[in-house]
Amino acid sequence: MNPSNEQYELFENARNRVKQKKRLYFHFVVFLIGSVFLIVINKVLKIGETVAEDWFVWAIILWLFFWILHFVNVFITNKFMGKEWERKQTEKLVKKQELKIAKLEDKITKEIKFTAENTNSEELKKKENTQSNLNQE
């Protein structure tokens, strides 16, 4: 690989990681503001108290769960399954496919040789039969 391509790939990877982290931090800030907003709606404005007294707690817990999933994706999963992991997995799959293709090509060439040999032997037998028939006459 070309050094400038490697440099560009490293730059792109770093830029994408910064974007991911920025989105995560933004998600956290929105989560905090949204949680306060849900508490105010329920406790101060008394909206939704007829449905469930503390419904906002369940909404905040659900939102927190999604934020934790986002956090795991950015800091844990991406670290282990980043660009390098993707590249290795792709190379592994390409090698597997190349092996399968090579095996299929070998099988096809063997079948072609086998059918060619069979047709040649059949033609020889026919020629021998016709010659023996001619000799008998």
N, C-alpha and C positions, 0 to 999 in steps of 0.2 A: 504494500500500500504506500502511496505517495505521502511524504511528510506533511505537505500542505493539506491533503485530504484528512489525515489523522488529526491535525490541528483544528481543522474546521469541524470534524466530528466531535472532538472534545469540547470545543466552544458551544456547539449546538446542544450537546448533552448537559453542559453546565447551565446554559440558558433555560433549557426545559426544566431542570431541577429547581432553579430559582423561581420559575413560574409556578411550579407545583407548590413550593413552600409559601409563596405569596398568596396563592388561592387558599391554602390551609389557614394561614393567619387571618385572611379576610373572612373566611368561614367562621373562625372562632370569634372574631369581633361581632359579626352578625348574630351569632349564637347568643353572645352575652346581651346584646341590645334587644334581641328578640325575646329572650327569657324575661328580661325586666319588663318588656312590653306586655307579655302574656300575664305576668303577675299583676301588673297594674290593671289590665282589662278585667281580670277576675276579681281581685280584692277591692280595688277602688271603684271601678265602674259597675261592678256586680253583674257582669255579662257572663252567662253560662252557668250560673249557680243553680239554676233549676235542673240542669242536666246532671251535673256532678259538682260537688262542693269544691274540690281541688283538682279540677281537670287539667289545669295548667302544669301540674307536677308531671302528669303522664306525657304531656306534649313536650315538656323540657327533657324528660328522660329519653324519649324517642329521638329527639333532635340530638341529644348528647351521644346516643348510640351511633347515629349517622356520622357525627363529627369524629368519634373514635375510629370508625371504619376509615374515614378519610385520613386520619393521622397514621393509622397502620399502613395504609396504602402508600403514603408519601415517605415515611421514615423506615418502615420495616420491609414491606413487600418489594418496594422499588429497589431497595438496597441489595436484596438477594436476587431479584429478578429484573435487573436493569438491562442496559444495552449489551453489556458483555455476555450476560446469561442468554439473551435473545440471539446474539450472534453465534454462540456455541451450539445452542439448540438447532438453529437453522443449518449450520454446517453438518451437524449430526444427521438431521433429516435428509439433507442433500446427499450425503454419503450413502445412507440406506437406500435411497431411490436409485442412485447410480449402480449400486450392487444388484438391486432387483432388475434393472434394465440390462445389465451385463449378463445376468443369469438367463433372462428371457432371450437375449440375442444368441447366447450359446445354444439354448434349447432349439431355437428356430433354425440355426445353421445345422445342427445335428439332424433335425427332422428333414431339412432340405437335402442333406447328403444322403440320408437313409432312403428318401423317396427317389432320389436320382440313381442310387445304386440299385434299387428295386426295379426301376424302369429299365435301366441298362441290362440287368440280368434277365429281365423278361424279354427284352429285344434280342439278346443273344440266344435265348432258348428258342424264340420264334425263328431266328435265322438258322439255327441248328436243325430245327424241325423241318423247315422248308428245304434245307440242303439234304437232309436224310430222306425226305420224301422224293426229291429230285433224283437222288442216287438210286432209290428203290425202283423208280420208274425206268 
